[in-house]
Amino acid sequence: MTAGRVTVGAVHAAALLLTLTALAATLWHGLDESGNAVAFGLLIALGELTRRGAPPDDREPAPLATAGSLGYALLGQNGGETTTHGVLQTIAVVVTAGLAGAVPHVARGRGPHLDHMARRILTVGFAALCFQPLYNAGTLTAHLGQGPSYALFLLLLLLLTALCDAVLAALLHRAREAARGAPPRTAGTPVPYGPLLRDELRALLGIGSAVCATGAVMALGVAAAGLWALPVFAVPLLLAQVSFRRYAAVRTTNRETIASLARATEVAGCTPPGHARRVAALSRAVGRELGLSGHKLAVLEYAALMHDIGQLSLVDPVPGGATALLPADEQRRIALLGGAVVRQTGVPAAVAVVVERQADPYREQPLPARIVRAVNAYDDLAAGSAGGGLDALEHLRLGTARDYHPEVVESLARVLARGGVAPAPPG
């Protein structure tokens, strides 16, 4: 068993143990303030029911459910009356409501992703553990009262909770990458943690901050006005979730359009089947290894998908589609033709710049162009060499004095040592 699988298993086991303890304690002692539990449970179930059914790498597929969970964890009063539900009941309600809301998704074969469930259980448990004992003991109200200082404390606690969730999410992502097929002999080349954590922290500025703020406002609103405050504060986040779903659908459509354009070179017989997807997947892995994230990583992936599109403008096709074997002047001409085509597609101009500059001398290239050039050459050379990837990598290392950036080549070698990426399906 790899270290990645051990990490994932440990996180899931911790969440499961906490869940079983919470359910057992709640069943034994019964529900405190069942009205509060039912109201927040319905809100969490609604949030889970309206989740996007997103792939595992979506950071927050059910923001309303998460906000409701955090609101219940930080609930100290209901209409001026002190609550007593405690930490374990908070976790039990969050888990039960989340599973209830996931039933229709499971029926359609889109069950909740275990990593997201484990993260929600552990982070909500962390928030409740930091808040409920202090509030129930009277420590918070004695020192902070119920004014601005109390609200500020809730926001600071939610910020700390969000940071813990980001650390946990990056850890699980890293573990998943490490468990995706790296052979035992390469255990000393782990996936870099820093870029993954930066991605998660950057996400806090978007939907993450909205979720945390809504959770705090729910707790404060119910404390002042009772449970009727829940729908008032839930509706804006629900509407924002619907809008974000539409944005995500547009983004997915754009990516599928770019992938279809990239396949045009394969359909025309200019490049081997799967070449563009292999270069894109490997370029993304190398880019993450070198610290790229967010928008820069997306630009790199799009440019890698479309890096050969200039071949469609050639009268005579390149033998085997292997541009890495052409003279430098011919490589630059094809790159410029490709950049001109990309600029007509409506994708960001930064993508066209990478495509245009992929054949420039590496000392003059931006980092994404260096990556695309090296990875494209690796795929071209590995396909045409009897020694496969080893010979191709050695060729790249010998070319670091002139054609390929040494750091990019070594990053590519580390990615390949971990098992590379999942191979693209043929055709």
N, C-alpha and C positions, 0 to 999 in steps of 0.2 A: 504493500500500500504506500502511495507517495505521500509526501508531506502535505501537498494540497488537499488530498482526500481526508487526511487526518484533521486538518484545520476545519474544513467544511463539516466533517462529522462532529467535531467538538462543539462548534457553534450550534448545530442543530440539536445535539444532545443537551446542551445547556438550556436551550429554549424549551425543549420537550420536558426536561425535568422541572423547570419553573412552571410550565403549564399544568403538569400533573399535580404538583404541589398546590397550586392555586385552585384547581378544580376540586381536589379532595377537601381542602380547607373550607371552600365555599359550600360544598354539599354537606359537610359535617355541621357547620355553624348556621347555614341558611343565608339568604340574602338580606343584607342590611339596606334599608331604604329601597325597596324593590321598584318604586316609581322612578327613581333616578337611574337605576340599573337598566330598566326597560327602555326609558327614553334615550339614553346614550347608546344602548344596544341596538335600538332601531336605527339610529343615525349611522352607527358603524356598519350595520348590515346594508343600509342603503348605499353607503359609500363603496362597499365591496361589490354590491350588485351592479353599480354603474362604472366600475373600473374598466380600464381600456382593454383588458385581456392581453396585455403587452408582453413582449419577449422578455427574457430574463434580464437583459441589460437595461431595461427601463428603470430609472431610479425611483419613481413614485407613481405606480399605476393606479393607486386609489387614494388620492389626496384627502378626500372628504372623510374616509374611514380613518386615516391617520390623524387628521385634525380632531375628530371626535374622540379617538382614543386618548390623545394627549389632553384634551379638555377634561375628560373623566378622571385622568390621573392627577390633574391639578385642581380638581373640584374640592373646595373647602366648605362652601355654603350653598344652600339652595333657598333663594328668597329670604336671606337673613338667618336661616336656620343652619346650624353646624352639621356637616355630614360626618359619617363614621365608617364609610365602606372599606377603607384601608387598602393596602398594597395588593394582597392576594386576590381580593374580590375584583379589583380593577383589572388584573390580568385575566381572571376567569371570564369576566364580561366581554373583554376585548377579543379573546380567543373564540368564545362561543358565538358572538355576533359575527365575527369575521368568517367563521366556518358556515354559519347560516346564510350569509350573503353570497358565499362562494358556491352554494349548491347548484344554481342554474348554470354557472360556468363549468362546473364539473360535469353536468349532464350534457353539455355541448363539447366536452373533451378539452376544456381550457381551464383546468384546475389552477388554484393559486400556486405561485412559484414558492418553493420552500424557503429559499434565501430571503425573500421579502417577508414571509411570515415570521421567520426566526428573528429578523432584524426588528420588526414591529414589536414582537413580544419582549425582546431584551431591552429595547430603548424605552418603551412604555413602562416596563418594570423599573428601569433606572429612574425615570422621571417621578414615578409614584413613590419609589423608595426615598428619593431626596425630599419629597414634599409632604406626603401623608403623615409620617411619624412626627415631623416638626409641627405641622398644623394641628394635629390631634392633641399634641401635648401642650398647645397654647404658646409655644415658643415664638412662632412667626408673628402672631397678632400682638403679643406682648412687646416685641421689639420694633415691629414695622407698622402695626395698626392695619387699617384697611384702605389706606390712601395710595398716593403715587408710589411710595416706597414699596408697598406690597406688589403693585402691578409691575414695577421694575424688577423685583425679585423673580416674578414669574417669567418675564422675558429673558432674564439672564439664565434661569434654569433651563428654559427651552433652548437657548443658544447652546448651552453645554450639552444638552441632550442631542441636538442636531449635530454637533461636532463628534460626539460619540458614535452616532449613527453613520456619519461619513467615514470614520475610522473603520468601523465594522464592515461597511459596504465595500470599501477599498480592499480590506483584508479578504473578504469572500471572493471578490473579483480576482484578486491575485491568486488565491487558492484554486479557483476554477480554471484559470489559465494554466497553472502549474500541473493540474490534474488531467489536462486535456491530451495526454499522450507522451509526455516527456519520459525517455528511457531512464532507468535507475542510474546509469553512469553519468548523467548530466544533472544530478541533484544539486551540484554546486553552482548552477547558473539560474537562479530564481528570476521570475518576472519582476521588474523594478516596481517598487511600491509607491515611490514619489509621484510619478505622473498620474497613477490611479487615484491617489488621495487628492491631488490638485483638481482632478475632474469632479470628484465628489464635493469638494469645498466650493468650487465654482458653481455647482448646481444649487447650493444653498442660497445663492443670490436670486434665484428664480422661484420655481415652485416650492422649494424648501422653505424659504422665508415666509411665503404666503400660508403654508400649512402651519408653521410654528405660530405665526401671529394669530391665525384663526383659532388655534387651540387655546391660546391664552385668553382671547376675547370671549370665547365660549364659556370658559371657566368663570371669568369676571362677570359676564352677562347673566349667567344662571345664578351666581351668588347675589346679584342685585335684584333681578326681575323674575327669577324662577325659571322653570323648564320651558316657558313660552319663548325664551330668548333663543333657544336652539335653532328653530327653523329660520329665524331672522338672520342669524349669522351663518347658517349653512347654505342658504340660497346663493349668495355671491360666489362662494367657492365652487358650488355645483355648476353654476353658469361658466365660471372660469375653466372648469374641467371640460365642459362640453366644447368650449372654444379651443382649448388646447388639443382636444382630440381631432378637431378639424385641421388645426395646424400640423399635427403629427401625420395626418392622412396626406396632406399636401406635400410634406417633406418626404414621405415614403414614395409618393408618386414621382417626385422629382428624381429620387435616387433610382427608381425602376426605369425611368426614362433614360438616365445616364447609362445604366447598365445595358439597356437595349441598344443605345448608340454604340457602346463599346463592342457589342456582339456583331455589329455590322462588318467589322474587319474579318471576323471568323466566317460569317455567312458568305462574304465575298471571296473567301479562300486566301486572304492576305496573311492571316496569322493562324497558328494551330488552335484547335478547340481548347477552351479553358484558359488560354494564355493571359488574357486581360484580368480575369478573376483571380488567377494565381498571383499575378504581379500586384494587384490591389490588396489582397489579403496579406501578403508578405510585406508589402510596403507599410501597411498600417501597423503591423507588429514591430517592424524596425523603427517606425516613427515613434511609437509609444516607448520603445527601448531608449530612444534618444531624447525623450522628454516632451514630445509633442502631445497636445491634448485638445479637446474641444474643437473649435472651428478649424484650427490649423490641421488637425488630424483628418477632418472631413475633406478639406481641400486636397490634402495628400491622396486620400483614397479616390476621390473623383478624378484627379489628374492621372493616377495610376490606371484607372479603368479606361481612360480615353487616350493614353499615351501613344498608341499606334494608329490613331484615327487618320493621321496624315497619309498613311499608305493608300487610302481610298483615292487620293488625288494622283497617284502614280500611273503612268501608262503601262509600264512593265512591273509586275509584282516582284517584291524581294523574295529570293529563294527561301522557302520555309518561314518567311516572315521574320527572320532573325536580323533585326536592324543593328544589333551589337557587332556584327561581323562586317558591316559596311565601312567605307572610308569616312573620316570625320566630317568632310564637307557634305556628303550625301546624308549622313545622320542629321546634321543641322538643317538641311533643306526639308527633310521629312518632318522634323520637329516644328519648323516654322509653318509648314502647310497644316500640320495638326492644330497648332495654336489658332490659325485663321479659321479653321472649321469649328473649333470649340467656341470661339467668340460669337459665332452665329447661333449657338444653341441656347443662349440665355442663362448659362450657368455663371457663377461668379467669375469676375475677370482674373482673380488670383489663380483659378484653375488653369486658364489659358496661359498665364505666365509660366507656370510650372511645366506645362506641355512644351511651350516654345523653348524653354531653357534647359531641357533635359539633356541636350547634346553639347552644351557649352563646356569649356574647360571647367573642371570641378571647383577650382579656386574662385571662379566668378559666379558660381551657381548659388541660389538659396538652398537651404537644407532640404526642402521637399524635392527639388529637382535632382539633387545628389542622390537621394534615396531611390527615386524612380529609375534613374540611370543605372544604378548598381543592381537593383532587383531585376530590372528588365534584362540586363546582361546576364545575370545569373540564370534566369529561366531560359533564355535563348541558348546559352552555352550548355546547360545541363541537359537540354533536350537533344543537342547535337553531338554530345561527347559520349564516348564509350565508358568513361569513368563516372558519368553522371554528375551529381552535385559536388563531389570532392574535387574533381578536375575543374569544374566551373569556379568553385571558391578559390582554388589555387590560382587560376587565371586572374581573378579579380585582385587577389593579393599582389600578384606580380605587376598589376597595372596601377597600383596606388601611387606610383611616382608621377603619373600623368593623367590617367583617365578617371579613377575612382577615389573618393575620399577615404583615407584609411579608417577613420572612426566609423563611417557608415559600413564599410566592409566588415569590420570586427563586430559591429552590432548585428549585422546580418548573420555572421557566423554564430553568435550567441543564440539568436532566435532559432536557427537551424539545429543547433545542438540540443535545444529543448524540445525538438520535434517539429519545429516550424509551425505551420498552420494546417488546419484540416484541408485536404485536397479538394479542389473544385470538381464538381461532377463534369463528365465529358459533354461536349456539345453546347 
